[in-house]
Amino acid sequence: MSLHSARTTSRYSNYSKQPGYALLVYTCISLNSDQTEMKVDIKAVKDLCGNSKEAVIYGFNFYNYQELYEAINSDGSIKAYNSDDYEYKNDLMVNSGHPFSSLYTHFKFVINDLLLENYKREQNGEPLVPLIFVVGLDSNQYDKTRIFERAQDPTEKGVTLTELRRCYKLAHEFGEDMTKVAEKTFKFVRLVSSDNGYQLETVEPFWKDEQWQKGLEERKKTTEKEMGTENRNNFWRKKFQTLIDETDEQQKKIDPTNT
């Protein structure tokens, strides 16, 4: 993304909303603030959201995810959230002994929180709030191999790539019921221009790509695992599983027949 086309934006201003975390602000400096507002086909957004009147928007800056967020809110029929204004519903705070684990924690914990809330909504028969993840713009799409490539410097690995990996882990490590909720929650899309504004064309999750699966297996071979586990960071996994268990126990009290 060139500086001439960039807008001032912040994905980090909500970082302090989780207790115990300091405020961290990253900005993209703009040399040109006179940009035309994106026109989006709001029907395409509604079709993706189903019965939900809300959506969380993530994606790559150079594929205009922020512009999509603003266009949806400008229409007003769907309330869009991003990592700046999303409000946590669960206490996800947990300490970690890893020096870089909290660098992008806020952005990944938003995904954790949304999925857990959708898990509850699914149990209660309520509409699920989708995570619309923008991974392409017209003929341009992201390089899936970058998701499994390991950065030499943890501070340079890119927040969006860590978010995508978190989506994969949440969709595959917490049981069949959570996997089903994740499949309904995560909507990977490519923005495609049309006369009615940008359409949202869904694309398959990256983890269904055979080459990506092979790349992930190679990545796992170089992962520094915690003793007795297959993972490096289990602190957030243990916390998330605890919250799932608590949710299930609460649901049993409400509906003892739901096992």
N, C-alpha and C positions, 0 to 999 in steps of 0.2 A: 504494500500500500504506500503510495507516495505521500510526502508531507503536504503536497498541494491539495490532495483529495481527502486528507484526514480531517476529522473534526475533533475538538476537545472532548474527551470522554474519560470517565473513571469507572473501573470495575471494582474498586477496592474500598469505596467509602463506607460500605456496610460492614467492613471487617470487624469493627469494634462491637458489633451487636451480640457476638458470642462472648460471654463473660471470660475474662482472663486473657483476651487477645488485644494486642496493641493495634492502633490504626495504621494501616499501610496504604499509601495512595500511589497508584501508577497512572500517569496521564499520557495521552497522545497529543502532542502539540499541533495546533492547526495554523496553517498559513492562509487559509481561505475559509471563512465562516459562512459565506454566501452559497449555501447548498440548497438545491431544490428538495423538498420533502418527498420521501419515497411514497409512491402510490402502490397500494397493495389491494388485491382482490379480497375483500373482507369475507366473502362467501367461502373462499378457499380456506381461510383461517377458521371459520366457524365449522366447516366440514371436518377439519382436523381436530377441533376441540370437542366435537360431539355435543353432549348436553352441558359441558362445563362452560361457565362464563369467565373462566380465568385460564391463564397460561403463563408458564415461565419460559423466557427466551434466553438461549445460550448460543454460542457459535463463534466463528472466526470473524475478527474485525473486518478483514478484507473481503468478506462475503456479506457484509452489511447487516449483521444480526442486530446491531444497535438501531439502525434505521428501521428495521422491521418492528422492533419493540416500540419505537416512537410512533410509527404509522398505525399500529394496532390501537394504541392508547388514544391517538388522535381521532380515530373513528368512534371509540367509546362503547361499542357494543360488547367487546371483550376486554377484560382488565389484564394487561400484560405486566409481568414482573421480570426484573433481571437481578443480578447479584447485588446491585446497589440498594434496591428497595424491598427485596424479599424479607419477610419477617419469619424468624424461626418459630416453630410450634413446639419443638422438643429440645430438651437439654442434651446436646451432643458433646458438650465439653468433656475432654479427657486429656490427661497429661501424657506426654510421650518423651522418651529419652533420646529421640532422634533429632539431630540438629536442624534438618531441613524439612521435617514433617509438617510444620505449621506454616511454611512459606505460602502455600496455596490452599490452606485448610478451609478458609471461609467458602471458597468457590465449590469445593468438593462436598462440604457439609450441607450446602444448600440442596444439592442433589440427594444426599442422604435423607435430609429432612422431608423433602417433597415426596420421595418414594415411600417413606414411612407413613406419611399422612395419607397417601393414596392407598397404602395397605389397609389403613383404618377405614377409608372411604369405601373400599371394595367390600370389606366385611359388613359395612352398614348399608350397602346398596346405593351409595351416593356416586355422582359423576366424578371421574378422576380428572385431575388437573394435569394436562400434558406438559412435558418438557420438550419444547420445540428447539431442536439443535440444528442450526444452519451450517451445512457443510459444503455448500456449493452455490455458485451464482452463474446462471446461464450455462455456458459451455465449460466453465471452470469448476473443478471439484478437488477436494482435498486429497493429499497423498496418504493413503492408509498406512503405508510402511512407516511413516514418521511416528505413528502412535506407539509402535513397539520398539523403535530405536531408543537407545539409552544415551542420554546426554552425559558428557564427561563432567560438566559442572552442573550440579543440581539446581543452581540459580538460573540456568539458561535453558531449561527443558521446555518452557512454554506452558502457560496456565491451561490453555484449551486442550492440549494433549493430555494433561493430567486429568482434566474433567472427563474426557472420553474414556480413559482407562478406568476411572471410577464408575462410569456407567456400566462398563463391562463387568467389573467385579461385583457390583450390586445385583446385576442381572443373572449372575452365575454362581454365587457363593452362599446364598442364604435360603436355599430350599425352593421347592417347586412352586409354592404359592407366591413367593416373592418374585420368582422368575416371571410368572404370568402377569403380575402387576407391572413389572418393569417393561414387559413387552407392550403393554397398553400405555405406559407412561412415556417412554422415550420415542420421540418422533424425529427422526433424522430427515432433513429436507434440503432440497436445492431450490433456490429462488429462480424462477423463470419468468422473464418479461413477457407481457402480453398487452393487448389493447385495453384490458380492464385493470391493469396494474399487475404487479408481480404475483404469480401463482406459486403455491407451495407444493412442490413435487416431492413426494416421499421417496426415500432411497433405503435400501436394505441396511440394517446395522452392519457396521464394518466387521464385526466378529463372525459374520457368516461367510466372509471371503476366505477361501482355502489358503491363499498365500499369506494372509494376515495370521491365520491360525498357526502356520508353520513358523512365522516370525516371532509370535508370542512364545512358542515353545523354546526357541533359541534364546529369547530374552530371559526366560525363567532359569535357564542354565547358568546365567551370570548373576542371578539375584542373591544377595547376601541374606540368607534366611535366618529367622530366629530359631534357636535350638528346639528341635522336636516339631517344627512346623514347615509348611511349604511357602510361607510368606515372610516378608521382611518386617512389615508393620502390622501387628495384630491388635494394637490398642483401640483403633477405631472399629475394627471388626467385632471385637468383644463387646464394645459399647452398643453397637448397632444390633447385635444379636440379643443382647439383654433387653433392649427396647422392643424388639419383636416379641420376645417371650412375655414381656409385661403386657403388651398389647393383646396377645392371645389369651392370657389369663384374665384380663379385664373383659374380653369378649365372652369368655366362658361364663362369667358371672352374670352377664346380660342375657346370654342365650346359651344355657347349658347343653342344648342339643347340637351346638356348633362345635364340632371337634375337628 
